[in-house]
Amino acid sequence: MPSTTTDLLAPFPRMRLVDGATPVYQLKELAREITDLGDVNIFVKRDDLMALGGGGNKLRKLEFLLGAAMAEGADTIVTIGGLQSNHARLTAAAAAKAGLQCEIILGRQVPKTNEEYELGGNVFLNKIFGARVEVAEAGTTPLERARARVAELIQTGRKPYLIPTGGSTEIGALGYVSCLYEILEQQKELPIEFDHIVLANGSSGTHAGLAAGLLSAGKSPRLVQAFSTLHDGDTARQKTAQLTEATLALLGHQVALPEDDVLVDGSQRGAGYGIPTEEMKTAVLALARSEGILLDPVYSGKAFAGMLAYIREGKFKSGANVLFIMTGGTPSIYAYRDAFE
Ligand SMILES: Cc1ncc(COP(=O)(O)O)c(C=O)c1O
């Protein structure tokens, strides 16, 4: 079923938030810090480099989510996330640009209560971008509270649009269908063929969008290797398979995706979501001290650590070209100063 991105995505309302293709380049200095990587070629796609709101993967999803919200005549975006959610911060920034009100309901998912975590990083930026921020009370999930808030807003004559965790709906995943076609173009320009695309899997929309994009282009979704950071590997695999199928259905393709075609490894999550691991810290410091670029401690740091482990274990063959998606999240590093001391 090969398609082009223009055919596929043209029917969906979209608000442009990302200014063109994000850069792809090879990491040539990393070998100074990590010397046992053999001859695997590591490339990064800098989806952390976007002008709006500090950038990150969520902006690609928000292009389609805000497009849908505005097409429905919404005047308020309501979304949810963990306290240091990057998705919440980027929703606040994108809503500001779109002239929409933004309401954020956060939850305490991570056992961390220091001041920097509670008030700094993304929590601080949500307010700077003008969002109304609420922390769900104990015993209520952010989604329950968000649904109740949506009902309150409707009562007062507002038109809210609810975006669930991480913007990971089939509409949001279209942002990474688009990104996959961008990568295919960049492969031609370099020219290079990527053997693996590696990334963090949180609420699974980024992975699902890439997998749906690959299938729509007649390629294998097994090109994508994710490391789960929120759910255990099996749960993340199931959620990703379902969301990939739903995204393809939205694009007009009915496909039953075998779970084996969804590569998610749960080994890097450590003690849980948002809890630092030694491997994550090593990866963050190595990339910062060789290439001068920042991974985040919750998602991309753990996924990068997973990629390094796969290279060492020989799971990526000698000479392979591996593309790591830098998904952003830099502001949350300020909430993790204690982890690096
Ligand atoms: C910086 C960063 N990287 C990766 C992810 C994972 O993306 P997804 O939720 O689409 O799996 C997220 C969000 O959850 C994120 O904020």
The ligand as a Gaussian input file, in Angstrom:
#p B3LYP/6-31G(d) Opt

LIG

0 1
 C       10.891000      13.917000      25.817000
 C        9.968000      12.799000      25.490000
 N       10.435000      11.768000      24.796000
 C        9.654000      10.706000      24.488000
 C        8.333000      10.663000      24.889000
 C        7.543000       9.449000      24.549000
 O        6.623000       9.706000      23.518000
 P        5.256000       8.911000      23.470000
 O        4.455000       9.353000      24.662000
 O        4.653000       9.303000      22.190000
 O        5.572000       7.463000      23.550000
 C        7.796000      11.743000      25.617000
 C        6.410000      11.765000      26.087000
 O        5.842000      10.925000      26.670000
 C        8.634000      12.835000      25.920000
 O        8.181000      13.890000      26.614000

